[in-house]
Amino acid sequence: MMKITEEIISWESLPEILTAKHIAGILKISRRRVYELMQIHVEHGGIPNFEIGISKRVEKADLKQWIKRKKEKKQG
């Protein structure tokens, strides 16, 4: 039997540069969905990111702004 554990992540404990795994944990979505959101242009709602080799990374401040914009759009 597989034990399911849910990791609680605090914003303060996160590094300044985030991986898709970090973001998936924060947003409670799959890493696959995070990568899909990274493929969308920022102007169309995608998560701002940059590449280091083939790895995609997101600055914590950029993710915070992205979440804020999503909330404002929903409320607007």
DSSP file (Angstrom, degrees, kcal/mol; ACC not computed):
  #  RESIDUE AA STRUCTURE BP1 BP2  ACC     N-H-->O    O-->H-N    N-H-->O    O-->H-N    TCO  KAPPA ALPHA  PHI   PSI    X-CA   Y-CA   Z-CA
    1    1 A M              0   0    0      0, 0.0     2,-0.4     0, 0.0     0, 0.0   0.000 360.0 360.0 360.0 131.5    0.0    0.0    0.0
    2    2 A M        -     0   0    0      1,-0.0     2,-0.5     2,-0.0     0, 0.0  -0.657 360.0-138.0 -85.7 133.5    1.4    3.4   -1.0
    3    3 A K        -     0   0    0     -2,-0.4     2,-0.6     2,-0.0    -1,-0.0  -0.787  13.7-148.6 -91.2 127.8    1.5    6.1    1.6
    4    4 A I        -     0   0    0     -2,-0.5     2,-0.4     2,-0.0    -2,-0.0  -0.852  18.2-179.2 -99.3 123.3    0.4    9.5    0.4
    5    5 A T        -     0   0    0     -2,-0.6     2,-0.6     2,-0.0    -2,-0.0  -0.963  17.2-148.5-121.9 140.9    2.1   12.4    2.1
    6    6 A E        -     0   0    0     -2,-0.4     2,-0.4     2,-0.0    -2,-0.0  -0.936  14.9-142.1-110.9 118.9    1.4   16.1    1.3
    7    7 A E        -     0   0    0     -2,-0.6     2,-0.6     1,-0.0    -2,-0.0  -0.652   9.6-142.9 -82.1 127.3    4.4   18.3    1.8
    8    8 A I        -     0   0    0     -2,-0.4     2,-0.5     2,-0.0    18,-0.1  -0.805  18.1-165.0 -91.3 125.6    3.6   21.7    3.2
    9    9 A I        -     0   0    0     -2,-0.6     2,-0.4    16,-0.2     3,-0.0  -0.938   6.8-151.7-115.3 126.9    5.7   24.4    1.7
   10   10 A S    >>  -     0   0    0     -2,-0.5     3,-0.6     1,-0.1     4,-0.6  -0.777  19.3-130.7 -95.9 145.2    6.0   27.9    3.2
   11   11 A W  G >4 S+     0   0    0     -2,-0.4     3,-1.2     1,-0.2    -1,-0.1   0.890 107.5  55.2 -57.5 -42.1    6.7   30.8    0.8
   12   12 A E  G 34 S+     0   0    0      1,-0.3    -1,-0.2    -3,-0.0    -3,-0.0   0.794 102.4  56.4 -64.5 -29.7    9.6   32.0    3.1
   13   13 A S  G <4 S+     0   0    0     -3,-0.6    -1,-0.3     2,-0.0    -2,-0.2   0.597  86.9 101.5 -80.6  -9.7   11.3   28.6    2.9
   14   14 A L  S << S-     0   0    0     -3,-1.2     4,-0.1    -4,-0.6    46,-0.0  -0.438  76.5-114.3 -76.2 147.4   11.5   28.7   -0.9
   15   15 A P        -     0   0    0      0, 0.0    -1,-0.1     0, 0.0    45,-0.1  -0.287  27.1-110.7 -71.3 166.6   14.7   29.6   -2.7
   16   16 A E  S    S+     0   0    0      1,-0.1    44,-3.0    43,-0.1     2,-0.5   0.768 109.1  53.5 -70.4 -25.9   14.9   32.7   -4.8
   17   17 A I  E    S-A   59   0A   0     42,-0.2     2,-0.3    43,-0.1    42,-0.2  -0.960  82.5-157.2-113.3 121.8   15.1   30.6   -8.0
   18   18 A L  E     -A   58   0A   0     40,-3.7    40,-2.0    -2,-0.5     2,-0.2  -0.696   7.0-147.7-105.1 149.8   12.3   28.1   -8.4
   19   19 A T     >  -     0   0    0     -2,-0.3     4,-2.2    38,-0.2     5,-0.2  -0.560  37.4-101.8 -99.8 170.9   12.0   24.8  -10.3
   20   20 A A  H  > S+     0   0    0     36,-0.4     4,-2.9     1,-0.2     5,-0.2   0.861 124.3  57.3 -60.4 -35.0    8.9   23.4  -11.8
   21   21 A K  H  > S+     0   0    0      2,-0.2     4,-2.0     1,-0.2    -1,-0.2   0.917 106.1  48.4 -64.0 -42.9    8.7   21.0   -8.9
   22   22 A H  H  > S+     0   0    0      2,-0.2     4,-2.3     1,-0.2    -2,-0.2   0.953 114.2  46.3 -58.2 -49.4    8.7   23.9   -6.4
   23   23 A I  H  X S+     0   0    0     -4,-2.2     4,-2.9     1,-0.2     5,-0.3   0.893 109.6  53.4 -64.4 -41.0    5.9   25.6   -8.4
   24   24 A A  H  X>S+     0   0    0     -4,-2.9     5,-1.4     1,-0.2     4,-1.3   0.906 110.8  48.1 -59.9 -41.0    3.9   22.4   -8.7
   25   25 A G  H  <5S+     0   0    0     -4,-2.0    -2,-0.2    -5,-0.2    -1,-0.2   0.896 113.6  46.6 -66.2 -40.6    4.0   22.1   -4.9
   26   26 A I  H  <5S+     0   0    0     -4,-2.3    -2,-0.2     1,-0.2    -1,-0.2   0.944 121.8  34.7 -66.3 -48.7    3.0   25.7   -4.3
   27   27 A L  H  <5S-     0   0    0     -4,-2.9    -1,-0.2    -5,-0.2    -2,-0.2   0.549 102.9-127.5 -86.5  -8.3    0.1   25.7   -6.8
   28   28 A K  T  <5 +     0   0    0     -4,-1.3     2,-0.3    -5,-0.3    -3,-0.2   0.929  69.1 119.5  57.8  47.1   -0.9   22.1   -6.1
   29   29 A I  S   <S-     0   0    0     -5,-1.4    -1,-0.2    -6,-0.2    -2,-0.1  -0.839  70.3 -83.4-130.0 170.6   -0.8   21.3   -9.8
   30   30 A S     >  -     0   0    0     -2,-0.3     4,-1.9     1,-0.1     5,-0.1  -0.352  29.4-123.1 -74.6 155.6    1.3   18.8  -11.8
   31   31 A R  H  > S+     0   0    0      1,-0.2     4,-2.6     2,-0.2     5,-0.2   0.864 114.5  60.1 -62.5 -34.8    4.8   19.5  -13.0
   32   32 A R  H  > S+     0   0    0      1,-0.2     4,-2.0     2,-0.2    -1,-0.2   0.919 105.0  47.4 -59.4 -43.1    3.5   18.8  -16.5
   33   33 A R  H  > S+     0   0    0      2,-0.2     4,-2.4     1,-0.2    -1,-0.2   0.885 109.1  54.5 -66.0 -38.2    1.0   21.6  -16.2
   34   34 A V  H  X S+     0   0    0     -4,-1.9     4,-1.8     1,-0.2    13,-0.2   0.943 109.0  48.0 -59.0 -47.6    3.7   24.0  -14.8
   35   35 A Y  H  X S+     0   0    0     -4,-2.6     4,-1.1     1,-0.2    -1,-0.2   0.871 109.7  53.0 -62.4 -36.1    5.8   23.2  -17.9
   36   36 A E  H >X S+     0   0    0     -4,-2.0     4,-0.8     1,-0.2     3,-0.6   0.917 109.0  49.1 -63.0 -42.7    2.8   23.9  -20.1
   37   37 A L  H 3< S+     0   0    0     -4,-2.4    10,-1.4     1,-0.2     3,-0.3   0.808 107.1  55.9 -67.0 -29.4    2.3   27.3  -18.4
   38   38 A M  H 3< S+     0   0    0     -4,-1.8    -1,-0.2     8,-0.2    -2,-0.2   0.756 102.6  56.6 -72.5 -23.7    6.0   28.0  -19.0
   39   39 A Q  H << S+     0   0    0     -4,-1.1     2,-0.2    -3,-0.6    -1,-0.2   0.726  89.7  89.1 -78.7 -22.4    5.5   27.4  -22.7
   40   40 A I  S  < S-     0   0    0     -4,-0.8     5,-0.1    -3,-0.3     2,-0.0  -0.557  92.0-104.8 -78.1 138.4    2.8   30.1  -23.0
   41   41 A H    > > -     0   0    0     -2,-0.2     3,-2.0     1,-0.1     5,-1.8  -0.355  26.9-121.5 -61.6 141.7    3.9   33.6  -23.7
   42   42 A V  G > 5S+     0   0    0      1,-0.3     3,-1.9     3,-0.2    -1,-0.1   0.852 112.0  60.7 -54.9 -38.9    3.8   35.8  -20.6
   43   43 A E  G 3 5S+     0   0    0      1,-0.3    -1,-0.3     2,-0.1    -2,-0.1   0.708 105.8  49.0 -63.4 -18.8    1.4   38.3  -22.4
   44   44 A H  G < 5S-     0   0    0     -3,-2.0    -1,-0.3     0, 0.0    -2,-0.2   0.160 135.3 -82.3-107.4  16.6   -1.0   35.4  -22.7
   45   45 A G  T < 5S+     0   0    0     -3,-1.9    -3,-0.2     1,-0.3    -2,-0.1   0.510  80.2 145.3 101.7   5.4   -0.9   34.3  -19.1
   46   46 A G      < -     0   0    0     -5,-1.8    -1,-0.3     1,-0.1    -8,-0.2  -0.330  57.1-100.5 -74.9 158.9    2.2   32.1  -19.1
   47   47 A I        -     0   0    0    -10,-1.4     2,-0.1   -13,-0.2    -1,-0.1  -0.670  39.8-118.2 -78.3 125.0    4.6   31.9  -16.1
   48   48 A P        +     0   0    0      0, 0.0     2,-0.3     0, 0.0    11,-0.2  -0.428  50.9 155.0 -63.9 135.7    7.7   34.0  -16.7
   49   49 A N        -     0   0    0    -11,-0.1     2,-0.3     9,-0.1     9,-0.2  -0.952  31.4-146.6-154.0 170.0   10.8   31.9  -16.8
   50   50 A F  E     -B   57   0B   0      7,-2.5     7,-3.0    -2,-0.3     2,-0.4  -0.935  21.6-118.0-139.7 163.9   14.3   31.6  -18.0
   51   51 A E  E     -B   56   0B   0     -2,-0.3     2,-0.5     5,-0.2     5,-0.2  -0.841  14.8-171.7-111.0 141.8   16.5   28.7  -19.1
   52   52 A I  E >  S-B   55   0B   0      3,-2.8     3,-2.0    -2,-0.4     2,-0.4  -0.932  80.6 -49.0-122.3 102.0   19.8   27.4  -17.8
   53   53 A G  T 3  S-     0   0    0     -2,-0.5    -2,-0.0     1,-0.3     0, 0.0  -0.588 122.6 -26.5  65.4-124.3   20.8   24.9  -20.4
   54   54 A I  T 3  S+     0   0    0     -2,-0.4     2,-0.3    -3,-0.1    -1,-0.3   0.447 119.3 101.3 -98.2  -1.8   17.6   22.8  -20.9
   55   55 A S  E <   -B   52   0B   0     -3,-2.0    -3,-2.8   -36,-0.0     2,-0.4  -0.647  63.7-143.4 -86.4 138.0   16.3   23.5  -17.4
   56   56 A K  E     -B   51   0B   0     -2,-0.3   -36,-0.4    -5,-0.2     2,-0.3  -0.832  20.8-177.8-100.7 139.0   13.6   26.1  -16.9
   57   57 A R  E     -B   50   0B   0     -7,-3.0    -7,-2.5    -2,-0.4     2,-0.4  -0.935  13.0-153.8-134.7 156.9   13.7   28.3  -13.8
   58   58 A V  E     -A   18   0A   0    -40,-2.0   -40,-3.7    -2,-0.3     2,-0.3  -0.997  21.2-123.3-133.3 133.5   11.5   31.0  -12.3
   59   59 A E  E  >  -A   17   0A   0     -2,-0.4     4,-2.1   -42,-0.2     3,-0.4  -0.577  23.0-129.1 -73.2 138.4   12.4   33.9  -10.0
   60   60 A K  H  > S+     0   0    0    -44,-3.0     4,-2.3    -2,-0.3     5,-0.2   0.885 109.2  53.7 -55.9 -41.9   10.3   33.8   -6.8
   61   61 A A  H  > S+     0   0    0    -45,-0.3     4,-2.1     1,-0.2    -1,-0.2   0.874 107.2  51.6 -62.2 -37.8    9.4   37.5   -7.3
   62   62 A D  H  > S+     0   0    0     -3,-0.4     4,-2.4     2,-0.2    -1,-0.2   0.894 109.3  49.4 -66.3 -40.1    8.1   36.8  -10.8
   63   63 A L  H  X S+     0   0    0     -4,-2.1     4,-2.6     2,-0.2     5,-0.2   0.913 109.2  52.4 -65.2 -41.2    5.9   33.9   -9.6
   64   64 A K  H  X S+     0   0    0     -4,-2.3     4,-2.1     1,-0.2    -2,-0.2   0.918 111.8  46.0 -60.2 -43.7    4.5   36.1   -6.9
   65   65 A Q  H  X S+     0   0    0     -4,-2.1     4,-2.6     2,-0.2    -1,-0.2   0.880 110.5  53.7 -65.4 -39.1    3.6   38.8   -9.5
   66   66 A W  H  X S+     0   0    0     -4,-2.4     4,-2.2     2,-0.2    -2,-0.2   0.922 109.9  47.2 -62.1 -44.6    2.2   36.2  -11.9
   67   67 A I  H  X S+     0   0    0     -4,-2.6     4,-2.3     2,-0.2    -1,-0.2   0.917 111.4  51.8 -62.3 -43.1   -0.1   34.9   -9.1
   68   68 A K  H  X S+     0   0    0     -4,-2.1     4,-2.5     1,-0.2    -2,-0.2   0.918 109.6  49.1 -60.1 -44.6   -1.1   38.5   -8.2
   69   69 A R  H  X S+     0   0    0     -4,-2.6     4,-2.5     1,-0.2    -1,-0.2   0.890 109.4  52.4 -63.0 -39.2   -2.0   39.2  -11.9
   70   70 A K  H  X S+     0   0    0     -4,-2.2     4,-1.9     1,-0.2    -1,-0.2   0.912 111.3  46.8 -62.8 -41.8   -4.1   36.0  -12.1
   71   71 A K  H  X S+     0   0    0     -4,-2.3     4,-2.1     2,-0.2    -2,-0.2   0.910 112.7  48.9 -66.3 -42.5   -6.0   37.1   -9.0
   72   72 A E  H  X S+     0   0    0     -4,-2.5     4,-2.0     1,-0.2    -2,-0.2   0.897 110.3  51.3 -64.2 -40.6   -6.6   40.6  -10.3
   73   73 A K  H  < S+     0   0    0     -4,-2.5    -1,-0.2     1,-0.2    -2,-0.2   0.895 111.0  48.6 -63.1 -40.3   -7.8   39.3  -13.7
   74   74 A K  H  < S+     0   0    0     -4,-1.9    -1,-0.2     1,-0.2    -2,-0.2   0.881 116.8  41.5 -66.9 -39.1  -10.3   37.0  -11.9
   75   75 A Q  H  <        0   0    0     -4,-2.1    -1,-0.2     1,-0.2    -2,-0.2   0.732 360.0 360.0 -80.4 -23.3  -11.6   39.8   -9.7
   76   76 A G     <        0   0    0     -4,-2.0    -1,-0.2    -5,-0.2    -2,-0.2   0.462 360.0 360.0 -73.8 360.0  -11.6   42.4  -12.5
